[in-house]
Amino acid sequence: MEAAVVTASHGAMGSLIAKLGDLLAAEYKLLKGAKGQILFLKAELESMHVFLKKISDTEQPDEQDKCWAKEVRELSYDIEDSVSEFMLRVEHKSSCKPRGFMGFINRSTKLLTTMNIRHDIAKEFESLKVRLVEARERRMRYQQTNDVAPRTTNTTIDLRLLAMYAEASGLVGMDGPTDELIQLMGGEDEVKVLSIVGFGGLGKTTLANEIYCKLQGEFQCRAFVSVSQKPNIRKLLRTMLSQVGFVAPMDTNMEIWEETEFISALRKFLLKQRYLIVIDDIWEAPAWDIIRCALPENINGSRVLITTRIETVARACCAKNIECVYKMKALSDRDSRSLFFKRIFGAEEACPPYLMEVSAQILKKCGGLPLAIITTSSLIASQPSKLKEHWEHVRDSLGSSFEVSPSLDGMRQILNLSYINLPHYLKTCMLYLGIYPEDYTINKNDLVRQWVSEGFICEGRGTDPEDIAKSYFNELINRSLIQPVDTDYNGEVMSCRVHDMMLDLILYKSREDNFISVMDDIQDLTRQPAKIRRLSLSLDGAIDETVGRSFQLSQTRMLARFGTSLYLPPILQFKHLRVLTIEISSWPYSSELLDLNGICHLFQLGFLKIIASGRHVVLPSKIGRLQQLKTFEIDAGQSDLQLPSDIVHLSRLWHLIVPRKVIFPSGISNMKSLRTPRCFDLRNSLDNIKGLRELTNLTNVEISYSDNTSTNRDEFAAKRRELVHALGNICSLKCLIFNNYLPVTLIRACLDSWCSVPTSFIHLQSFRSWFSRIPGWIGQHHSLYDLQLGVQDVYGDDVGILSQLPSLVCLHLHIHGVPKDKIIIRGRGFPVLKHFTVECFRISYLAFEAGAMPKLERLELCLNAQGWDRYGGVPAGIEYLSGLKEVIGNIAVHFAKGSNRRAAESALRDVAGLHPGHPVSNIKLMGGRYGFDGYDDEPREEEDGNSSSA
């Protein structure tokens, strides 16, 4: 990735060199002396960049090299800040072109001002040149060799060896996974390949070895070999030959064999054998491709077991049997406690009560990671005393990069393997996760937008930087470095979490490179480096605000604020912020203002997110200088929030995310780059609604309406018509939501005017709306995977229109009216549907034919208990849903008598119980009732004698 980007190991060097090239362009009209200095700086920095690349690829660099690399990184940040400021000043002075006599005066003044700027920048570049020369000369004074020399270190123990030779009696939580994998290994006589994939330290090697030991007697020959990050394939193949029992012919010198000769010998030897081969710790698919050549196909029931941290590698190895990829899970709380106390006391019951609380805290840090539990418990067990203070010291050390004992280095070594194997651009994105607090659920979209704003992503021609950033996020998930939390219906991971042990490694690495400074005490600012590049504060309670004022923060590029405290370092102290994210917990409520007027001077700000529910946020009236801003998101407590009047003139703004009821300033048609307006309230002016048709880059739109009391029906009708017209002409939409606050009957009548496929919907993937009936054109949207429809009536084979959607994974159907005929889900329809939710007045009118919804896993039925004794009943044919795993019943009990509540609940439970696949049953009684047309005419039921409350 030789791109003009910012990275943790290279600093701003790549981005800076590109900007210096831009500065040499004619538009900046540099003074002759300044131009020469820039050429010198550019050449010098390019040489330094080569050095940074070289040292960052060295696993054990010399301390002197590390020191100089740090100096060069810091210098690159400072120079880029100066260059960016100069470019902004020149562009700002060139942006206005007054006319007439006053225009002449203004142009003359501007010329003098611009000349002053150029003289200032010439002086600045002279100063930067001096700093650069000093850094180079300092390097030469202390340099002993021209090459980056790796440090000699003692050989460390490969902890996989310990996993391979662990005693079976000491294993915990392995029985279930062992049995599952052994069951997967059964079956056909053809060669079968299985993969175990998961986070480093989860026990993949231990599990593979346990299976190997249990099954080895069933195979004629077997081998267990480790691959590692930089595999020596020739050595690995020779080890396999030796372990399977191959004996070379007399006078054969295997030392001179090539890889092809080892492969040939293995294939010939194994061809007629029933073999078991374990390939441990594969990092790349090409290594497997070579090893696979040595394993011949036969019909002897041979098995190959792979372990890897990378999911795409696991899938590549099991390309023929994708169901044979086994995802390793963390230990349960119970197994974690068992393993921990077994190591220390021999049994959980032997732990003294006074150590139970600190034990729970240590185990929470370990997060079910066997490696962490074993390493930590072994450290504690090695101490003769069982003082609580010692245990607390160990607990605290797990939050400070394992600094308590060298015996914890092995754990860091295992986790560090995954980090070392990353390319530089992924290392940077990985370390950036350190800005978030422990156990925080990190939103993917936030990360992606922050990475782009920080300059971590190369903005090449023809490529969307956010798409590139999303691929980086997916790669971190794929490498098991971050843990998926929320997944959308299309299988895309939308949020993640970082394991506590990995977070500690991230913070350790970040401190080494001065990449991120994290603190939960404002006093920690006094112990931070002179220049904080990225600052994350998690603060609660009262704060001494004088501390923040006395510290230099002008070079800080990112500020993240979490916690309950309203304290924020004075915004005016920041000069070069790219990212500002403030998330203040809604409790306890405070009447204090969160004053953000100072953000209007942050000319490099690219990402702004303010979450302060229950707080009053004060925004500046104008933010026109924030021309780099790509994301503006705010969720505050007040109902009178007003956006800056000139926000519509931010030409690079992609995402404008505001609460319902917020009105956009006039001129939204100017926001040509806008992708996400959310929520766009229909209280906006008619001109703004018309302006939507000018925004051809819209991809994600949410429409709301917060004034259901309005009496001006003509005005609202005009807005509805204009909205439908505007949306029908935008060709880039991927997600369109008409949210639940809209007046259903009015918007339904308006959307019914779409009698053919709107051109804007050709790429639509997610859609939520209301119609009188299911529109015929919706069946033509082959990319649609998430659909929520509210319809008045269902006629004939309306549902058949939806059943032909080839990508539909999730369907939520709300039928407002009373069905007049059976709604039949026919066979061979909905080929990939996994989630089906239906809200219906008479749910018994729904029926499934044999073969319907073959992939359905989750069926959710939403109904009212009221009137169950007259027309209640479960849908027919649920037993035909062969893939069903879960039945959810949401029973609204308002106005329903007790016998109807119980009958509805019992009927839904029976559905799950009688299904041949025995899906999980999750039946809930809820207050209120679902809104169906005509339901208000239903009589309120009298409570019977055995009524129970909901």
DOMAR-198183 format. One line per 3 residues: their letters; for each residue x, y, z of C-alpha. Coordinates in steps of 0.1 Angstrom, whole numbers. Example, Ala and Ser with C-alpha at 12.3 -4.5 7.8 and 13.67 -1.06 7.14 Angstrom:
2
as	123 -45 78 ~ 137 -11 71;
//
This chain:
950
mea	0 0 0 ~ 24 27 -12 ~ -2 53 -8;
avv	-4 89 5 ~ -19 79 38 ~ -12 83 75;
tas	-1 52 94 ~ 9 44 130 ~ 45 34 120;
hga	52 60 93 ~ 33 89 109 ~ 21 115 84;
mgs	50 109 60 ~ 31 95 31 ~ 4 121 33;
lia	30 149 38 ~ 51 140 7 ~ 20 141 -14;
klg	10 175 -1 ~ 45 189 -7 ~ 41 178 -43;
dll	8 196 -44 ~ 24 227 -30 ~ 48 229 -59;
aae	18 233 -82 ~ 15 267 -98 ~ -18 276 -80;
ykl	1 284 -48 ~ 26 308 -64 ~ 54 302 -39;
lkg	83 326 -34 ~ 114 313 -51 ~ 133 306 -19;
akg	103 287 -4 ~ 101 265 -35 ~ 137 255 -31;
qil	131 247 5 ~ 101 225 -3 ~ 121 206 -29;
flk	148 200 -3 ~ 122 189 23 ~ 105 166 -1;
ael	137 148 -11 ~ 149 145 25 ~ 115 132 37;
esm	114 106 9 ~ 147 92 21 ~ 134 92 57;
hvf	102 75 46 ~ 123 46 31 ~ 140 43 65;
lkk	106 42 84 ~ 93 15 61 ~ 125 -5 66;
isd	124 -3 104 ~ 87 -9 107 ~ 92 -43 89;
teq	119 -53 114 ~ 106 -74 143 ~ 134 -65 168;
pde	148 -31 157 ~ 178 -15 174 ~ 169 10 202;
qdk	188 38 185 ~ 168 31 153 ~ 136 31 172;
cwa	144 65 188 ~ 152 81 155 ~ 121 66 138;
kev	100 82 166 ~ 116 116 160 ~ 110 114 123;
rel	74 104 128 ~ 68 133 151 ~ 85 156 127;
syd	62 144 98 ~ 31 153 118 ~ 44 188 126;
ied	54 195 90 ~ 21 183 77 ~ 2 206 101;
svs	22 236 89 ~ 17 227 52 ~ -20 221 57;
efm	-24 255 75 ~ -6 273 47 ~ -26 257 20;
lrv	-58 266 38 ~ -47 303 42 ~ -39 307 5;
ehk	-71 289 -6 ~ -92 310 17 ~ -77 343 4;
ssc	-83 331 -32 ~ -119 321 -27 ~ -136 355 -28;
kpr	-135 378 -59 ~ -150 412 -52 ~ -158 436 -81;
gfm	-158 474 -86 ~ -137 501 -69 ~ -141 484 -35;
gfi	-132 452 -53 ~ -100 468 -65 ~ -91 480 -29;
nrs	-100 445 -16 ~ -79 428 -43 ~ -49 450 -35;
tkl	-53 443 2 ~ -56 406 -6 ~ -24 407 -27;
ltt	-5 423 1 ~ -20 398 26 ~ -12 369 4;
mni	24 381 -1 ~ 26 383 37 ~ 13 348 40;
rhd	40 336 15 ~ 67 354 34 ~ 55 338 66;
iak	55 303 50 ~ 89 309 36 ~ 101 315 71;
efe	82 285 84 ~ 98 262 58 ~ 132 276 67;
slk	126 266 103 ~ 113 232 93 ~ 144 227 71;
vrl	166 234 101 ~ 147 209 123 ~ 150 183 95;
vea	188 188 91 ~ 193 187 129 ~ 174 153 130;
rer	196 139 102 ~ 228 151 118 ~ 218 137 152;
rmr	212 104 135 ~ 246 105 118 ~ 264 113 151;
yqq	251 83 169 ~ 248 59 140 ~ 271 29 141;
tnd	259 12 109 ~ 240 23 78 ~ 217 -6 81;
vap	188 -12 104 ~ 201 -40 126 ~ 178 -64 144;
rtt	185 -68 181 ~ 198 -102 193 ~ 174 -117 217;
ntt	171 -150 236 ~ 150 -176 218 ~ 115 -176 231;
idl	94 -207 237 ~ 67 -215 211 ~ 36 -218 233;
rll	20 -240 207 ~ 43 -268 220 ~ 28 -264 254;
amy	-7 -267 239 ~ 4 -298 220 ~ 16 -316 251;
aea	-10 -304 276 ~ -23 -332 298 ~ -58 -342 290;
sgl	-67 -342 327 ~ -59 -304 328 ~ -82 -295 299;
vgm	-115 -277 306 ~ -143 -269 282 ~ -129 -292 255;
dgp	-154 -321 256 ~ -182 -304 236 ~ -160 -290 208;
tde	-141 -323 206 ~ -173 -343 202 ~ -186 -319 176;
liq	-155 -321 155 ~ -152 -359 158 ~ -188 -361 146;
lmg	-180 -338 117 ~ -150 -360 108 ~ -172 -390 103;
ged	-191 -400 72 ~ -179 -406 37 ~ -148 -425 27;
evk	-134 -396 5 ~ -107 -374 20 ~ -124 -347 42;
vls	-107 -315 52 ~ -119 -297 84 ~ -108 -263 98;
ivg	-107 -248 133 ~ -107 -210 131 ~ -106 -184 159;
fgg	-88 -157 179 ~ -52 -163 190 ~ -51 -181 224;
lgk	-86 -196 222 ~ -71 -231 223 ~ -72 -242 186;
ttl	-40 -261 188 ~ -50 -278 221 ~ -83 -289 206;
ane	-66 -302 174 ~ -42 -321 195 ~ -69 -336 217;
iyc	-87 -349 186 ~ -54 -361 172 ~ -47 -381 204;
klq	-82 -396 205 ~ -84 -407 169 ~ -48 -416 160;
gef	-54 -453 166 ~ -80 -453 139 ~ -56 -443 111;
qcr	-27 -462 95 ~ -4 -431 95 ~ -6 -397 109;
afv	13 -364 113 ~ 10 -332 133 ~ 29 -302 118;
svs	30 -265 125 ~ 32 -240 96 ~ 37 -205 112;
qkp	37 -170 96 ~ 68 -175 74 ~ 65 -212 65;
nir	95 -233 54 ~ 75 -256 32 ~ 104 -278 24;
kll	111 -284 61 ~ 74 -289 68 ~ 70 -316 41;
rtm	101 -334 53 ~ 86 -335 88 ~ 54 -349 75;
lsq	72 -376 56 ~ 91 -385 88 ~ 60 -386 110;
vgf	38 -407 86 ~ 65 -434 87 ~ 82 -429 53;
vap	117 -445 51 ~ 139 -433 23 ~ 156 -459 1;
mdt	192 -466 8 ~ 218 -440 -5 ~ 190 -414 -8;
nme	202 -379 2 ~ 170 -361 12 ~ 190 -330 21;
iwe	191 -320 -16 ~ 155 -327 -24 ~ 133 -300 -39;
ete	97 -293 -27 ~ 84 -312 -57 ~ 103 -344 -47;
fis	89 -342 -11 ~ 54 -338 -25 ~ 58 -367 -49;
alr	71 -390 -21 ~ 42 -380 2 ~ 16 -386 -25;
kfl	29 -420 -34 ~ 33 -431 2 ~ -2 -419 14;
lkq	-22 -429 -17 ~ -33 -463 -3 ~ -32 -453 34;
ryl	-59 -441 58 ~ -42 -410 70 ~ -48 -383 96;
ivi	-29 -351 91 ~ -31 -320 114 ~ -18 -287 99;
ddi	-15 -263 127 ~ -15 -225 124 ~ -18 -217 87;
wea	-17 -180 79 ~ -21 -179 41 ~ -41 -199 16;
paw	-10 -203 -8 ~ 8 -223 19 ~ -22 -246 20;
dii	-23 -249 -18 ~ 12 -263 -18 ~ 6 -287 12;
rca	-27 -299 -4 ~ -7 -311 -34 ~ 11 -336 -11;
lpe	-22 -351 2 ~ -37 -375 -24 ~ -74 -382 -29;
nin	-84 -417 -18 ~ -114 -435 -5 ~ -99 -448 27;
gsr	-116 -423 51 ~ -85 -401 54 ~ -89 -368 73;
vli	-70 -335 74 ~ -75 -310 102 ~ -64 -274 99;
ttr	-61 -246 125 ~ -60 -209 115 ~ -68 -175 129;
iet	-81 -163 95 ~ -116 -172 83 ~ -109 -169 46;
var	-80 -193 49 ~ -103 -217 68 ~ -129 -215 40;
acc	-102 -220 13 ~ -90 -251 30 ~ -126 -265 32;
akn	-137 -253 -2 ~ -154 -287 -9 ~ -170 -290 26;
iec	-178 -255 38 ~ -198 -269 66 ~ -166 -283 80;
vyk	-154 -249 92 ~ -156 -250 130 ~ -155 -215 147;
mka	-138 -217 181 ~ -157 -201 209 ~ -144 -186 242;
lsd	-149 -206 273 ~ -182 -201 292 ~ -181 -184 326;
rds	-185 -217 343 ~ -156 -233 324 ~ -135 -202 329;
rsl	-139 -204 366 ~ -132 -241 366 ~ -99 -237 347;
ffk	-88 -207 367 ~ -93 -223 402 ~ -82 -257 391;
rif	-48 -242 383 ~ -45 -224 416 ~ -64 -244 442;
gae	-72 -277 425 ~ -109 -270 427 ~ -132 -240 427;
eac	-146 -249 462 ~ -111 -243 476 ~ -110 -206 468;
ppy	-114 -184 500 ~ -144 -162 500 ~ -123 -130 503;
lme	-107 -138 468 ~ -140 -145 450 ~ -147 -109 439;
vsa	-112 -101 426 ~ -112 -135 409 ~ -143 -126 390;
qil	-127 -93 380 ~ -96 -111 367 ~ -117 -136 348;
kkc	-137 -108 332 ~ -104 -94 319 ~ -95 -128 305;
ggl	-128 -129 286 ~ -130 -167 282 ~ -96 -168 265;
pla	-79 -201 277 ~ -44 -187 271 ~ -51 -157 293;
iit	-67 -177 320 ~ -39 -203 321 ~ -11 -177 320;
tss	-27 -155 347 ~ -36 -184 370 ~ -1 -198 367;
lia	14 -165 376 ~ -8 -164 408 ~ -1 -200 416;
sqp	36 -194 415 ~ 34 -170 445 ~ 35 -188 479;
skl	11 -164 495 ~ -25 -158 487 ~ -27 -122 496;
keh	-56 -103 481 ~ -33 -74 474 ~ -12 -96 451;
weh	-43 -107 432 ~ -54 -71 428 ~ -20 -62 415;
vrd	-23 -90 388 ~ -58 -77 380 ~ -46 -42 375;
slg	-17 -53 354 ~ -40 -69 329 ~ -52 -34 321;
ssf	-17 -20 316 ~ -1 -42 290 ~ 10 -71 312;
evs	37 -51 329 ~ 35 -69 362 ~ 57 -100 353;
psl	78 -113 325 ~ 58 -146 328 ~ 30 -128 310;
dgm	52 -121 280 ~ 42 -154 264 ~ 6 -143 263;
rqi	16 -110 246 ~ 38 -130 222 ~ 8 -151 210;
lnl	-14 -121 205 ~ 14 -101 190 ~ 18 -127 162;
syi	-15 -117 147 ~ -5 -80 149 ~ 29 -85 133;
nlp	14 -103 104 ~ -8 -73 94 ~ 2 -49 66;
hyl	9 -14 77 ~ -25 0 67 ~ -43 -26 88;
ktc	-20 -21 118 ~ -30 15 118 ~ -67 7 117;
mly	-62 -19 144 ~ -45 5 168 ~ -72 31 162;
lgi	-96 8 181 ~ -78 18 212 ~ -97 51 214;
ype	-128 32 226 ~ -133 22 263 ~ -131 -14 274;
dyt	-161 -36 265 ~ -174 -8 242 ~ -195 -19 212;
ink	-179 -1 183 ~ -201 9 153 ~ -186 -1 120;
ndl	-198 31 102 ~ -182 53 128 ~ -149 35 124;
vrq	-150 36 87 ~ -157 74 86 ~ -131 81 113;
wvs	-104 62 93 ~ -112 82 62 ~ -111 115 80;
egf	-78 106 97 ~ -62 100 63 ~ -57 63 68;
ice	-75 54 36 ~ -61 62 1 ~ -86 81 -19;
grg	-77 68 -54 ~ -96 75 -86 ~ -126 53 -92;
tdp	-126 39 -57 ~ -148 49 -28 ~ -126 54 3;
edi	-155 42 26 ~ -157 10 6 ~ -120 4 11;
aks	-123 12 48 ~ -152 -13 51 ~ -130 -40 34;
yfn	-103 -32 61 ~ -129 -37 89 ~ -140 -70 73;
eli	-104 -81 71 ~ -99 -75 108 ~ -130 -95 115;
nrs	-117 -122 91 ~ -84 -124 110 ~ -102 -129 143;
liq	-86 -97 157 ~ -120 -81 166 ~ -151 -99 176;
pvd	-184 -93 157 ~ -213 -81 178 ~ -242 -71 156;
tdy	-248 -86 121 ~ -274 -74 96 ~ -298 -97 78;
nge	-273 -99 49 ~ -246 -113 71 ~ -226 -80 72;
vms	-210 -73 105 ~ -222 -38 117 ~ -204 -35 151;
crv	-176 -52 169 ~ -158 -55 203 ~ -122 -58 212;
hdm	-111 -86 236 ~ -96 -71 267 ~ -63 -89 262;
mld	-60 -75 226 ~ -70 -41 238 ~ -41 -41 262;
lil	-17 -50 234 ~ -32 -22 213 ~ -27 4 240;
yks	9 -9 246 ~ 17 -5 209 ~ 0 29 207;
red	21 42 236 ~ 53 30 219 ~ 45 50 187;
nfi	27 79 205 ~ -3 71 183 ~ -31 73 209;
svm	-31 86 245 ~ -59 71 266 ~ -68 82 301;
ddi	-97 81 326 ~ -83 108 349 ~ -77 144 338;
qdl	-46 145 360 ~ -30 119 336 ~ -26 147 311;
trq	4 159 331 ~ 21 126 326 ~ 16 124 288;
pak	41 131 260 ~ 47 167 251 ~ 27 163 220;
irr	-5 142 221 ~ -15 132 186 ~ -48 114 195;
lsl	-66 118 228 ~ -93 96 243 ~ -109 106 276;
sld	-133 85 297 ~ -144 108 324 ~ -170 107 351;
gai	-180 131 379 ~ -165 165 387 ~ -134 175 368;
det	-106 200 376 ~ -109 221 345 ~ -76 240 351;
vgr	-55 210 343 ~ -67 208 307 ~ -61 245 301;
sfq	-25 242 311 ~ -16 215 286 ~ -6 219 249;
lsq	-32 202 227 ~ -28 222 194 ~ -12 193 176;
trm	-39 168 186 ~ -56 152 156 ~ -84 133 173;
lar	-104 138 205 ~ -128 112 218 ~ -149 119 250;
fgt	-168 91 268 ~ -184 90 303 ~ -209 110 323;
sly	-189 142 328 ~ -197 172 307 ~ -161 183 308;
lpp	-145 190 275 ~ -110 205 270 ~ -114 240 256;
ilq	-120 236 219 ~ -100 267 211 ~ -69 248 223;
fkh	-72 224 193 ~ -60 235 159 ~ -56 204 138;
lrv	-84 181 149 ~ -96 157 122 ~ -120 137 144;
lti	-141 149 173 ~ -165 124 189 ~ -183 131 221;
eis	-205 105 238 ~ -219 116 271 ~ -240 92 290;
swp	-276 103 294 ~ -276 96 332 ~ -274 115 354;
yss	-293 144 337 ~ -277 178 338 ~ -289 212 329;
ell	-254 224 320 ~ -248 234 284 ~ -224 216 262;
dln	-209 246 243 ~ -195 236 209 ~ -192 271 195;
gic	-154 266 192 ~ -157 240 165 ~ -161 266 138;
hlf	-124 271 135 ~ -114 235 132 ~ -106 237 95;
qlg	-93 202 91 ~ -122 185 109 ~ -136 156 89;
flk	-157 137 114 ~ -180 152 141 ~ -203 131 162;
iia	-221 143 193 ~ -242 120 214 ~ -255 138 244;
sgr	-291 127 251 ~ -306 147 280 ~ -281 175 275;
hvv	-285 209 258 ~ -259 213 230 ~ -250 247 217;
lps	-238 247 181 ~ -222 277 163 ~ -244 296 139;
kig	-220 291 111 ~ -194 264 103 ~ -185 274 67;
rlq	-148 270 73 ~ -152 233 79 ~ -147 224 43;
qlk	-131 190 50 ~ -161 178 70 ~ -176 146 58;
tfe	-197 134 87 ~ -219 156 109 ~ -240 135 134;
ida	-257 148 165 ~ -282 134 189 ~ -290 159 217;
gqs	-317 162 243 ~ -333 195 232 ~ -363 197 209;
dlq	-352 232 195 ~ -319 221 180 ~ -309 243 151;
lps	-283 234 125 ~ -257 261 115 ~ -272 281 86;
div	-243 275 62 ~ -240 238 67 ~ -256 234 33;
hls	-225 249 17 ~ -201 222 30 ~ -193 207 -4;
rlw	-176 176 10 ~ -203 166 35 ~ -214 130 30;
hli	-234 121 61 ~ -258 145 78 ~ -275 126 107;
vpr	-298 145 130 ~ -327 137 153 ~ -363 137 141;
kvi	-379 172 141 ~ -347 190 131 ~ -352 212 100;
fps	-324 216 74 ~ -315 252 65 ~ -325 264 31;
gis	-303 254 2 ~ -300 217 6 ~ -297 214 -32;
nmk	-261 227 -28 ~ -250 196 -9 ~ -240 177 -41;
slr	-218 152 -22 ~ -245 142 4 ~ -251 105 7;
tpr	-270 102 40 ~ -297 127 51 ~ -312 112 82;
cfd	-338 120 94 ~ -352 142 67 ~ -384 156 82;
lrn	-413 165 59 ~ -417 197 79 ~ -388 209 58;
sld	-396 236 32 ~ -411 226 -1 ~ -379 241 -18;
nik	-357 218 3 ~ -379 188 -7 ~ -376 198 -43;
glr	-338 201 -37 ~ -335 164 -30 ~ -337 157 -68;
elt	-304 176 -72 ~ -286 152 -48 ~ -276 125 -71;
nlt	-252 108 -47 ~ -279 99 -21 ~ -276 63 -10;
nve	-292 61 25 ~ -324 81 31 ~ -347 81 61;
isy	-379 102 59 ~ -399 112 90 ~ -427 136 99;
sdn	-430 151 133 ~ -461 173 130 ~ -491 150 128;
tst	-513 178 142 ~ -508 200 111 ~ -541 212 96;
nrd	-526 224 63 ~ -534 192 43 ~ -529 209 9;
efa	-493 219 18 ~ -486 184 31 ~ -500 168 0;
akr	-478 190 -22 ~ -448 180 -2 ~ -457 143 -5;
rel	-460 146 -42 ~ -427 164 -45 ~ -410 139 -23;
vha	-422 109 -44 ~ -411 128 -76 ~ -377 136 -61;
lgn	-370 101 -48 ~ -381 85 -81 ~ -352 103 -99;
ics	-322 94 -77 ~ -303 64 -91 ~ -280 56 -63;
lkc	-303 47 -34 ~ -294 16 -14 ~ -315 21 17;
lif	-349 40 18 ~ -369 41 51 ~ -402 58 57;
nny	-402 56 95 ~ -430 49 118 ~ -437 85 127;
lpv	-453 92 93 ~ -491 93 90 ~ -496 59 74;
tli	-528 65 55 ~ -516 97 39 ~ -481 84 29;
rac	-497 51 17 ~ -519 69 -8 ~ -490 89 -21;
lds	-466 60 -26 ~ -493 41 -44 ~ -487 65 -73;
wcs	-455 45 -80 ~ -471 22 -106 ~ -438 12 -122;
vpt	-403 6 -110 ~ -387 39 -99 ~ -353 43 -115;
sfi	-339 52 -81 ~ -347 17 -68 ~ -325 -3 -92;
hlq	-298 -7 -65 ~ -321 -8 -35 ~ -310 -33 -8;
sfr	-331 -22 22 ~ -367 -8 20 ~ -393 1 46;
swf	-427 16 35 ~ -465 13 33 ~ -488 6 4;
sri	-524 -2 -1 ~ -513 -36 -14 ~ -480 -52 -24;
pgw	-469 -34 -55 ~ -462 -56 -85 ~ -429 -37 -95;
igq	-413 -47 -62 ~ -407 -82 -75 ~ -381 -67 -100;
hhs	-356 -56 -73 ~ -331 -84 -74 ~ -307 -67 -49;
lyd	-333 -63 -22 ~ -324 -83 9 ~ -342 -65 37;
lql	-379 -55 32 ~ -404 -42 57 ~ -438 -36 42;
gvq	-471 -23 57 ~ -501 -30 34 ~ -538 -25 38;
dvy	-549 -57 21 ~ -534 -88 5 ~ -552 -102 -25;
gdd	-547 -134 -45 ~ -511 -142 -50 ~ -497 -108 -39;
vgi	-472 -126 -16 ~ -461 -146 -46 ~ -446 -113 -60;
lsq	-423 -112 -30 ~ -415 -149 -31 ~ -395 -145 -64;
lps	-371 -120 -49 ~ -337 -139 -52 ~ -318 -120 -26;
lvc	-345 -114 1 ~ -332 -126 35 ~ -355 -107 58;
lhl	-392 -99 53 ~ -414 -81 78 ~ -450 -79 66;
hih	-476 -59 85 ~ -512 -65 72 ~ -533 -37 85;
gvp	-567 -49 72 ~ -586 -80 80 ~ -576 -108 55;
kdk	-606 -120 34 ~ -589 -152 21 ~ -561 -175 31;
iii	-526 -161 26 ~ -507 -190 12 ~ -469 -192 11;
rgr	-464 -217 -18 ~ -436 -241 -23 ~ -403 -232 -41;
gfp	-408 -195 -31 ~ -385 -173 -10 ~ -353 -193 -19;
vlk	-329 -175 6 ~ -353 -160 32 ~ -341 -166 68;
hft	-362 -142 89 ~ -399 -138 85 ~ -420 -115 107;
vec	-458 -112 101 ~ -482 -89 119 ~ -518 -99 111;
fri	-553 -94 126 ~ -561 -130 120 ~ -528 -149 119;
syl	-547 -182 113 ~ -553 -171 77 ~ -516 -176 70;
afe	-506 -211 56 ~ -474 -226 44 ~ -472 -253 16;
aga	-446 -281 16 ~ -413 -267 3 ~ -420 -231 12;
mpk	-392 -209 26 ~ -366 -237 26 ~ -339 -216 43;
ler	-362 -200 69 ~ -346 -200 104 ~ -366 -175 124;
lel	-404 -171 123 ~ -419 -142 143 ~ -457 -140 147;
cln	-472 -108 161 ~ -509 -109 172 ~ -535 -97 196;
aqg	-549 -121 222 ~ -582 -102 222 ~ -608 -123 203;
wdr	-587 -155 202 ~ -617 -176 212 ~ -636 -164 181;
ygg	-610 -164 153 ~ -577 -173 169 ~ -554 -200 156;
vpa	-518 -206 145 ~ -507 -206 108 ~ -511 -239 91;
gie	-482 -259 77 ~ -454 -246 100 ~ -441 -281 101;
yls	-432 -278 64 ~ -406 -251 73 ~ -377 -276 74;
glk	-349 -252 84 ~ -368 -235 113 ~ -346 -229 143;
evi	-367 -204 163 ~ -403 -195 167 ~ -410 -161 183;
gni	-445 -152 194 ~ -453 -116 204 ~ -488 -116 220;
avh	-503 -82 228 ~ -528 -87 257 ~ -545 -53 260;
fak	-583 -57 265 ~ -579 -95 263 ~ -594 -118 289;
gsn	-571 -143 307 ~ -584 -174 290 ~ -576 -159 256;
rra	-541 -149 267 ~ -534 -184 279 ~ -549 -200 248;
aes	-528 -179 225 ~ -496 -185 244 ~ -503 -223 246;
alr	-510 -225 209 ~ -478 -208 199 ~ -458 -230 223;
dva	-473 -261 208 ~ -462 -250 173 ~ -426 -252 183;
glh	-431 -284 204 ~ -447 -303 175 ~ -423 -292 148;
pgh	-401 -321 137 ~ -370 -300 140 ~ -378 -289 176;
pvs	-370 -251 171 ~ -365 -229 201 ~ -397 -213 214;
nik	-397 -177 226 ~ -432 -166 235 ~ -438 -132 251;
lmg	-470 -116 265 ~ -468 -78 261 ~ -489 -48 271;
gry	-507 -28 245 ~ -520 -42 213 ~ -511 -42 176;
gfd	-528 -16 154 ~ -550 -31 128 ~ -577 -14 108;
gyd	-611 -21 123 ~ -597 -34 156 ~ -611 -5 176;
dep	-645 -20 168 ~ -637 -51 187 ~ -654 -52 221;
ree	-633 -50 253 ~ -633 -84 269 ~ -644 -90 304;
edg	-618 -106 327 ~ -626 -142 336 ~ -621 -158 370;
nss	-586 -172 362 ~ -572 -141 346 ~ -535 -135 350;
sa	-517 -102 345 ~ -494 -97 316;
//
